Amino acid sequence: MKVDLDDILRCASEAVRAAGAVLAPRLGRPGTIRTKPTGPVSEMDIRAEAAIVDVIRRAFPDHAILSEEMGAVGTAVARWIADPLDGTSNFARGIPWYDVSLAFELEGRVEVGVVYTPAQALLFSAVRGHGARLNDRSIQVSDLRTVAGSMVDVGFTREHWADPSKVAKASRLAAAGAEVRSLNACGLDLGFVAAGWLEGYWDPHVAPWDHAAGALLVAEAGGRFVNCPKPDAADPAAAILASNGHIHDALSHILEFPHGGAG
């Protein structure tokens, strides 16, 4: 199947901006929130998802879609992977650290990824083989080559902070001289690695729609992304580690993270 990736990128950019236009006026006013196994879902997650699906369906009605809230629809080899509101907890509290993530996958490989943050009007984008961009400029990962002095984000939920083994690993990062943060919007955090503003990002449990776009951003910006799926095939979540590449092996050692996995 042949597709024009420029057309795909235009559609993806339009879709995430459409979702952003739905979300931005409701920052701090998410409507009804319910809890599901993967985390909170708000009324605005659903509305943003509908905006994304509408744009995709008008442009590519035959493509399949995998989205966090509605699940998988269609079986075409061309598939969109969407997280309509990444960082729901931040959004619900009025914290402007959230994003809309959208990836396009062809025959099982992500070819285009975009991450958009409405609050700062930052659009991260990547097309496989053509580098990564932030709005209208090319971006690259940082050149820092030591964990000491690096800034590493950890995607910790309450459950992770309550797990002594995971907290110990984060503590070892700090002991090695890294500045450790927990910002909790996976797509945006991966975009920040791609832009060189973070040297690393580790998340012990993240779904495909959270990292599909951001993983391509990191790779196309010259970094490294490793995805370690859970042993339970029924659980789509994975542990991920992204970095500027230079400190990846050191981070893997500190975090006891497998060096293999899917990039």
Summary of the structure (lengths in Angstrom):
residues: 263
radius of gyration: 17.3
end to end distance: 23.1
largest distance: 51.4
contacts: 951
relative contact order: 0.13
helix: 34%
strand: 30%
